[in-house]
Amino acid sequence: MTSIRVRLLKTLIVPILLINLAGGALAYMLAWLPTRIVLETGQSEAPGQGQGPAGATRAAPTAQIAVDNMPHQIRQAVVRGLVLLEVLIALACIGLIWFSVSNGLRPLNRLRAGLNARDGDDLAPIALTDVPYELEPVVSALNGLLDKVGDGAKARQDFLANVAHQLRTPLAGLKTQLEWLGARHAEPDTAHSVKLMLSATERMIRQTNQLLALARAEPNHFERTRLEPVALNLLVEDAIQSFVEQATRKGIDIGFDLRPVEVNGDRFLLRDLIDNLIDNAIRYTPAGGTVTVGCRPDAAGNGWLTVEDSGPGIPAAKREQVFSRYVRLDDKSHGSGLGLAIVRDIAVVHGAGLDIGDAAGGQGALFTVRFPNSGVKSNITT
């Protein structure tokens, strides 16, 4: 792709250089021809150096050679002066043109830098302030394209939310019926089939809930008016109860250390965030391990949520990757790879910081979510 700067420089520098050369040749002709005429006239009228017989004038040989070489020396001096002047003028013109072209392209560079600095899901229109007149049609076209992409993304998110919402009820009913069937048929073959169907149904319910949470947590469609004071400790306590049975089946000791703290947030999204963090910890913690969930305030009014497990942990090089969608650390555990992506999106819309570290003793992972101080009073205990 041809650069605009290169095209402008080609169309400006080459003609200016040609004009400079033509101007230099013309200046040489105008400066040298009159000088040559004067020199030749003065040479022909120069007085004699001595009188010979019959009144003939004869110049001394040395003086005559000096007079003959004078036009050539003057011409060389004029050429050197003009060449030096042309080089200086050409360099000054090139510098001026380069500065002018770069200054003229600066709005394009700002536009490019602004677009490159955006996140992949930032579809906000480009502000038309400080946009040159020539770029307004391009920016307007880009804004139109961003609007179309945003409308398409919203339609997909609405469809995803509707489908997930519609699937929850029949899946919950199917799970109930399978549990009823398993309780009344103890034959080994029937019990095994019911167990497999129940496990598949639970995975479908989990993934449906994740799709619904993903649709609700979409940063572009989140309404900050939904934020309200939420007792984080009570929300965590309620969420843990639904994972006790899952942890017990796996032989995992799940505990909590909850201190009263309130944050400004969306209750449903915060519950999705807590559920996904606890589910992820239980999923990757081996049998006989531990999972500890805690929340606390700090002196600055920030709210802290921590989920610590005794699993294999997450290598430092992969800690950024796990927040991407459909990324899993291994293929041994079932899942869609959406859980931590949902956690990231919910943290983003709440303005919360999200970090992964090593658990106490260096074995396992420690997920930390820091909710900023939003003016909500927390009961800080010492």
Secondary structure, 3 states (H helix, E strand, C coil): CCCHHHHHHHHHHHHHHHHHHHHHHHHHHHHHHHHHHHHHHHHHCCCCCCECHHHCECCCHHHHHHHHHHHHHHHHHHHHHHHHHHHHHHHHHHHHHHHHHHHHCHHHHHHHHHHHCCCCCCCCCCCCCCCCHHHHHHHHHHHHHHHHHHHHHHHHHHHHHHHHHHHHHHHHHHHHHHHHHHHHCCCHHHHHHHHHHHHHHHHHHHHHHHHHHHHHCCHHHCCHHHCEEEEHHHHHHHHHHCCHHHHHHCCCEEEEEECCCEEEECHHHHHHHHHHHHHHHHHHCCCCCEEEEEEEECCCCCEEEEEEECCCCCCHHHCCHHHCCCCCCCCCCCCCCCHHHHHHHHHHHCCCEEEEEECHHHCCEEEEEEECCCCCCCCCCC
